[in-house]
């Protein structure tokens, strides 16, 4: 059974940092692209960052220069380092994969193409 479990969410001040983790089980991480989506109240779920099986990355314009996605295949874990946090980053963050090596679906914000989702971890940025 494939499971994705997010952790690391919480509260931060504007300008602060958080690191999210996505631990995968039931599959070998190496072959797949993994990405992060987020959803704020009243908003559509949007793609944030993605990392391909080859290590290539994609970031939404709203987080470029602030968020960094990485992966540790040996630990079957994907990370999202979030720096320079803004109140607009407040949302539930979800880890997902569409079962391909590439970030194409993430870059086009096709959440409906994802095969597996975590349950989410909340992030709140406020002063």
C-alpha positions as CSV (number, residue, x, y, z in Angstrom):
1,X,0.0,0.0,0.0
2,X,1.4,3.4,-1.0
3,X,1.4,6.0,1.6
4,X,2.8,9.6,1.7
5,X,3.1,11.2,5.1
6,X,3.8,14.9,5.4
7,X,5.4,16.5,8.5
8,X,7.1,19.7,9.6
9,X,4.3,22.1,9.3
10,X,3.5,24.7,12.0
11,X,3.6,28.4,12.7
12,X,6.3,30.8,11.6
13,X,6.8,34.5,11.6
14,X,7.1,36.5,8.4
15,X,10.6,36.1,7.1
16,X,11.0,32.8,9.0
17,X,11.7,29.3,7.8
18,X,10.1,25.8,7.9
19,X,11.2,22.5,6.4
20,X,8.5,20.1,5.3
21,X,9.1,16.4,4.9
22,X,7.2,13.8,2.8
23,X,8.0,10.2,3.7
24,X,6.9,7.6,1.2
25,X,6.2,4.0,1.8
26,X,5.0,1.2,-0.5
27,X,7.1,2.4,-3.4
28,X,10.7,3.1,-4.3
29,X,11.2,6.8,-4.5
30,X,14.0,6.9,-7.0
31,X,11.8,6.5,-10.2
32,X,9.2,9.2,-9.4
33,X,8.8,12.9,-9.5
34,X,7.4,14.3,-6.3
35,X,5.9,17.7,-5.7
36,X,4.2,19.9,-3.2
37,X,0.8,21.5,-3.6
38,X,-0.9,23.9,-1.2
39,X,-4.4,25.0,-0.6
40,X,-5.6,28.0,1.4
41,X,-9.3,28.5,2.4
42,X,-11.4,29.6,-0.5
43,X,-8.5,28.9,-3.0
44,X,-7.8,26.3,-5.6
45,X,-5.1,23.8,-4.9
46,X,-1.9,25.0,-6.5
47,X,1.4,23.4,-7.4
48,X,4.3,24.8,-5.5
49,X,7.5,22.9,-6.2
50,X,8.4,19.6,-7.9
51,X,11.6,17.5,-8.2
52,X,12.0,15.0,-11.0
53,X,13.7,11.6,-10.7
54,X,16.8,13.1,-12.2
55,X,16.9,15.9,-9.7
56,X,15.6,18.7,-11.9
57,X,13.2,21.1,-10.2
58,X,10.3,23.3,-10.9
59,X,9.0,26.1,-8.7
60,X,5.9,28.3,-9.0
61,X,6.6,32.0,-9.6
62,X,5.2,32.8,-6.1
63,X,8.0,30.8,-4.3
64,X,11.0,31.2,-6.6
65,X,14.1,32.2,-4.7
66,X,12.4,31.3,-1.4
67,X,11.5,27.6,-1.5
68,X,13.9,24.7,-2.3
69,X,12.7,21.2,-3.0
70,X,15.1,18.2,-2.5
71,X,15.0,14.5,-2.2
72,X,16.9,11.7,-0.4
73,X,16.1,8.5,-2.2
74,X,17.9,6.4,0.4
75,X,15.4,7.7,3.0
76,X,12.4,7.7,0.6
77,X,11.8,11.3,1.6
78,X,11.2,14.5,-0.2
79,X,11.8,17.9,1.5
80,X,10.6,21.4,1.0
81,X,12.8,24.1,2.6
82,X,10.7,27.2,2.9
83,X,12.6,30.5,3.6
84,X,11.5,34.1,3.7
85,X,8.0,33.0,4.5
86,X,5.2,35.4,3.8
87,X,1.6,35.5,5.2
88,X,0.5,34.5,1.7
89,X,2.2,31.1,2.2
90,X,-0.3,30.1,4.8
91,X,-2.1,27.0,3.6
92,X,-2.3,23.2,3.9
93,X,0.6,21.7,2.1
94,X,0.3,18.3,0.4
95,X,2.9,15.9,-1.1
96,X,1.9,14.1,-4.3
97,X,3.2,12.1,-7.3
98,X,1.6,11.3,-10.6
99,X,3.7,8.2,-11.0
100,X,6.0,9.5,-13.7
101,X,9.7,10.7,-13.5
102,X,8.8,14.2,-14.7
103,X,7.4,17.4,-13.3
104,X,5.2,18.2,-16.3
105,X,1.9,17.8,-14.5
106,X,3.1,19.8,-11.5
107,X,4.4,22.7,-13.7
108,X,0.9,22.9,-15.4
109,X,-0.8,22.7,-12.0
110,X,-2.7,19.5,-12.9
111,X,-3.5,18.3,-9.4
112,X,-6.1,15.9,-11.0
113,X,-3.2,14.0,-12.6
114,X,-1.8,13.0,-9.2
115,X,-2.0,9.3,-8.3
116,X,-1.1,9.5,-4.6
117,X,-1.6,12.2,-2.0
118,X,-0.5,12.7,1.6
119,X,-3.0,13.9,4.1
120,X,-1.4,17.4,4.4
121,X,0.4,19.4,6.9
122,X,-0.7,23.0,7.9
123,X,1.5,26.0,7.6
124,X,0.6,29.3,9.2
125,X,2.7,32.5,8.7
126,X,1.6,35.5,10.7
127,X,3.0,38.1,13.1
